Amino acid sequence: MTPPIPGQWDHGERPFRILHVCTGNVCRSPMAERLTRHELTLRLGDGAAGIIVESAGTWGHEGAPMEAHAATVLAEYSADPVGFLGRELLDDHVIDADLVLTATRDHRAQVISMGHAAGLRTFTLKEFTRLVKAIDPATLPEGSVTERARSLVRAAAALRGWLLAPTADADEVYDPYGAPLTFFRSIGEEIHDALDPVLTALTGVAAPTA
């Protein structure tokens, strides 16, 4: 199967929206948001505009800057931490999102409890990674990147009841708030490693080699 041409996006289509969710929206979800944007640009170039990536917190610090250690970790991955402001999770964020990726199972439950038929498009990040790895990329459409992304979410939702986590903690990304930089680095690595197969499947384009 030939992957989509990098940058392929039908501008007549509605963009695909990814929403990362954690608690305060100053550590985990900002790192996930900016790493996702960075990796999409590496894979798709200008076509990354077809995928909008945002974040929010269930107890979001509205207007707060990203934690300094989180910004440091992003810079180490060559991702841009500049200009980030925290947001509290609102109904409109969930309504607009095509895919919600949460740091923990508790965050996932809170998003789903908001309604808006969010259950079929809300996963923890690590849960979604596990499900995506089980999906044959040959079954995804060759059309635009947004069409491919929506198909991937449907396929992952269909697998959820069949492919369970090996342990209760396997789907969790723990909160580094208040921890030293070394712990932020380990959480950043977890997020980066979980995102890589997701973004490869979503775009049909592997991460460029160094």
C-alpha positions, 0 to 999 in steps of 0.5 A: 500500500502506498502511503499518502503523499506527505502534505496531502490534505483536501482543503475542502474537508473539515480539519481533524482535531486532536485534544490532549487532556490532563489535570492542570494543563501545564505539564503532560498535555502541553508536552503532548500537544507540542510534541504532536504538532512538531512530529506532524510537521516533520511528517507532513510539512504544510499538510500538518495544517489539516490536523489541529492539535490542542490541549486542556485540563480537567482542573486547568490553570486558565491562562497559566504558562507551561511548567518550566521543566515541561518547556525544557523537555520540549526544547530538547525534542526541538519542539516549540514551547513558546506562547502556551497558555493553560485552559480549563476543559470545556464542553466545546473542546470535547464537542469539537474534538475528533480524538481525545487523548488523556493522560490517565483513565480518570481523565478519560472517565471525566471526559466521557462523563461530559457526554457529547458522544465522547466515548468512541473517540476518547482514549488514554494516550497509551491505550490508543497507542496499544490499539493502534499497534494492532491495526493493519495500516493496509486497512486504512484508506489511501485518501486524505490525511483527515480521512485516514485519521478518522478511520483510525479512530473508528478502528481503535474504538472497535478494538477496545473491548478485545485488546485490554491493558496488561496491567491496571497502570499500563495506560497511565502517564503519571503527573510530574508536577513539582518533580525534578527535571529528570522525572519530567524527562522520563514523562516526556520520553513516555509521551514521545514514545507513545505518540510515535506509532500513533502519528505514523499510523495516523499520517501514513508517514514514518518519522524521519530518521536523523 
